[in-house]
């Protein structure tokens, strides 16, 4: 007689296990997950480092899709980001869904927790976390100071960890969440003088996979994108010959626009990507396959 379980033998253990007595302390039911409607409209996206560059484009991408957007930023040495943050906030507000801009150093766990609580207080919950905040402090490794090494690792890795840890209780409680970490193609193909940056971006890939394992049972997807060269203000600081070499080594023969990366990130947060987790999508125009 054929098995009712598609030819795989005996009834599985979970099916054969007797039900617990109704009055048992062990019979306390699991909390029912909240009903999360499909689509982006009305959901809440948190973008770290969302005032400038790629982060601002990511913030606009989620607003375009109908999300309420909260972004954080921090002033950099020799650069006051507050003015640009105000411009980004104003632009997002004009798009309609809702915006919150907060100065927050992701290296500070207490500041991150306050930021996340502020987002919850304003919007009620969070659905998407985009860990975009990151810095570079390049130099030959034998010339790197302890401070230059620690600053990059603390921002790019520990900052991402702080944000994932802060949103995890929210995502687990509502049984829904999407996290995308912004790594870089240098994680696998480092050039000269980026040992601290490459190490930090490689560590993000391990953190992405580990978080995917731990949060997967709560229906939380954790993925990463690894961009190549992107046409932002940071790239404008590079020597022209470096940019031209990157363009020539891209099999598509071009440098990425910020939108090219932002749209991959929004895809990973979409319902279409619900069965993708623990993965890294390289967005480098084929630079890594040349």
C-alpha positions in Angstrom: 0.0 0.0 0.0 1.4 3.4 -0.9 2.3 5.8 1.8 0.1 8.9 2.2 3.4 10.9 2.5 4.5 10.8 -1.2 6.4 7.6 -0.8 8.7 8.8 2.0 7.7 6.0 4.4 6.2 6.3 7.9 4.2 9.1 9.2 6.5 11.9 10.3 7.3 12.3 14.0 5.4 15.6 14.2 2.3 14.1 12.7 2.4 11.0 15.0 3.1 13.0 18.2 0.0 13.0 20.5 -1.6 16.3 21.3 -0.9 17.9 24.7 -3.6 18.0 27.2 -5.7 21.1 26.9 -5.1 22.2 30.5 -1.3 21.7 30.4 1.1 24.5 31.0 3.0 23.3 28.0 0.0 23.8 25.7 0.3 27.6 25.7 -0.2 28.6 22.0 2.4 30.3 20.0 1.6 34.0 19.4 -0.1 34.4 16.1 2.0 36.5 13.6 0.6 39.8 12.6 -1.1 40.0 9.2 1.3 42.0 7.0 -0.4 43.1 3.7 1.6 42.6 0.5 3.3 45.4 -1.4 5.4 48.3 -0.3 2.7 51.0 0.2 2.4 52.1 3.8 5.3 50.1 5.1 8.2 51.6 7.0 11.8 51.6 5.7 14.8 52.5 7.8 17.9 53.6 5.9 21.2 54.2 7.7 23.4 56.9 6.2 20.4 58.0 4.2 21.1 61.7 3.8 23.7 61.6 1.0 25.0 59.6 -1.9 23.7 56.1 -2.3 21.8 56.3 1.0 19.8 59.2 -0.3 18.9 57.4 -3.5 17.8 54.3 -1.5 15.6 56.6 0.7 14.0 58.1 -2.4 13.5 54.6 -3.9 11.5 53.4 -1.0 9.5 56.7 -0.9 8.8 56.2 -4.6 7.3 52.8 -3.8 5.0 54.3 -1.2 6.9 53.6 2.0 7.4 55.9 5.0 11.1 56.5 5.3 13.2 57.0 8.4 16.9 57.7 7.8 19.8 58.5 10.1 23.0 60.4 9.4 26.1 61.7 11.2 28.4 64.6 10.6 31.8 63.6 9.2 35.2 65.1 10.0 35.4 68.3 8.0 31.9 67.8 6.6 28.6 69.0 8.1 26.0 66.6 6.7 23.0 68.4 8.5 22.3 70.7 5.5 22.2 67.8 3.0 20.1 65.8 5.5 17.5 68.6 5.6 17.4 68.7 1.8 16.9 65.0 1.6 14.2 65.1 4.3 12.4 68.0 2.5 12.5 66.1 -0.8 11.1 62.9 0.8 8.4 64.8 2.5 7.3 66.2 -0.8 6.7 62.7 -2.0 4.0 62.2 0.6 4.2 59.0 2.6 6.1 60.3 5.6 9.7 60.9 6.7 11.8 61.0 9.8 15.4 62.2 9.8 17.6 61.6 12.9 21.2 62.3 13.7 22.6 59.0 15.0 26.0 57.4 15.1 25.5 53.7 14.4 28.6 52.9 16.4 26.7 53.9 19.5 24.3 51.1 20.6 22.3 53.5 22.9 21.9 56.0 20.1 20.8 53.3 17.7 18.2 52.0 20.2 16.9 55.6 20.6 16.7 56.0 16.9 14.7 52.8 16.4 12.4 53.7 19.3 11.8 57.1 17.7 10.9 55.4 14.4 8.4 53.1 16.3 6.9 56.0 18.1 6.3 57.9 14.8 5.3 55.1 12.5 4.2 52.3 14.7 6.6 49.6 13.4 9.4 48.9 10.9 9.4 46.6 8.0 12.7 47.1 6.2 16.2 47.9 7.4 18.9 49.0 4.9 22.3 49.1 6.5 24.0 51.6 4.2 26.1 53.6 6.7 29.7 53.1 6.1 33.1 54.9 5.8 36.5 54.4 4.2 39.9 55.4 5.5 42.3 54.2 2.9 46.0 53.6 3.2 48.7 51.0 2.9 48.1 48.6 5.7 51.6 49.1 7.2 50.7 52.8 7.5 47.2 52.4 9.0 46.9 53.7 12.5 44.9 51.8 15.1 42.3 54.5 15.0 41.9 54.2 11.2 41.4 50.5 11.4 39.0 50.7 14.4 36.9 53.5 12.9 36.2 51.6 9.7 35.4 48.3 11.4 33.3 49.9 14.1 31.2 51.8 11.6 30.8 49.3 8.9 30.5 46.1 10.9 29.6 46.9 14.5 27.3 49.7 13.3 25.4 47.2 11.1 25.3 44.7 14.0 23.9 47.4 16.3 21.1 48.1 13.9 20.2 44.5 13.2 20.1 43.8 16.9 17.8 46.8 17.6 15.2 45.9 15.0 15.2 42.1 15.6 12.7 42.1 18.4 10.3 44.1 16.2 10.7 41.8 13.2 10.4 38.6 15.3 7.3 39.8 17.1 5.5 40.7 13.8 6.9 37.7 12.0 8.1 39.8 9.1 11.1 41.9 8.2 13.6 42.5 5.4 17.2 43.4 6.0 19.7 44.4 3.3 23.4 45.1 4.1 25.4 47.2 1.8 28.8 45.5 1.3 31.2 46.2 -1.7 32.9 44.3 -4.5 36.2 44.9 -2.6 35.1 42.3 -0.1 36.1 39.7 -2.7 38.4 41.8 -5.0 40.3 44.3 -2.9 42.7 46.7 -4.4 45.7 48.4 -2.9 45.2 50.4 0.3 41.8 49.2 1.3 42.6 46.4 3.9 40.4 47.9 6.6 37.5 48.6 4.2 37.8 45.2 2.4 37.9 43.4 5.8 34.8 45.3 7.0 32.8 44.6 3.9 33.8 40.9 3.9 32.7 40.7 7.5 29.3 42.0 6.5 28.9 39.0 4.2 29.4 36.6 7.2 27.1 38.7 9.4 24.5 38.6 6.6 24.5 34.8 6.4 24.6 34.4 10.2 21.7 36.8 10.7 19.7 35.0 8.0 20.1 31.7 9.9 19.0 33.2 13.2 16.1 35.3 11.9 14.8 33.0 9.2 12.4 31.1 11.5 10.7 34.5 12.2 10.1 35.0 8.5 12.9 37.6 8.2 15.0 37.8 5.0 18.6 39.0 5.4 20.6 39.7 2.2 23.5 41.8 1.0 24.4 43.8 -2.1 28.0 44.3 -3.2 28.2 47.3 -5.5 31.2 48.2 -7.6 32.0 51.8 -8.4 29.0 54.1 -8.1 28.6 57.6 -9.5 28.4 59.4 -6.2 30.2 62.3 -4.5 32.7 59.7 -3.0 33.7 58.5 -6.5 34.3 62.1 -7.5 37.2 62.1 -5.0 39.0 59.3 -6.9 41.6 60.0 -9.5 40.1 60.1 -13.0 42.4 57.3 -14.2 41.0 55.0 -11.5 37.4 55.7 -12.6 38.3 55.1 -16.3 40.1 51.9 -15.5 37.0 50.7 -13.6 34.8 51.6 -16.5 37.0 49.7 -19.0 37.2 46.6 -16.8 33.4 46.5 -16.4 32.0 44.1 -19.0 29.1 46.4 -19.5 31.5 49.3 -20.1 29.9 51.7 -17.6 29.9 53.0 -14.0 26.8 52.3 -11.9 24.3 55.0 -11.2 23.0 55.0 -7.6 19.6 53.9 -8.9 21.1 50.7 -10.2 21.9 49.6 -6.7 18.8 51.0 -5.0 16.5 49.1 -7.3 18.3 45.8 -6.5 17.8 46.6 -2.8 14.1 47.3 -3.2 13.8 44.0 -5.1 15.3 42.1 -2.2 12.7 43.7 0.0 9.8 42.9 -2.4 7.4 40.0 -2.2 9.0 38.6 -5.3 12.2 37.9 -3.3 10.4 36.3 -0.3 12.4 33.0 -0.8 15.8 34.7 -1.1 17.9 34.9 2.1 21.5 34.8 3.2 22.7 35.8 -0.3 24.8 38.5 -1.8 24.0 40.1 -5.1 27.0 41.7 -6.8 26.1 44.9 -8.6 29.3 45.8 -10.4 28.6 45.8 -14.1 30.6 42.6 -14.5 33.8 44.0 -13.0 34.2 40.8 -10.9 33.9 38.5 -13.9 36.3 40.3 -16.3 
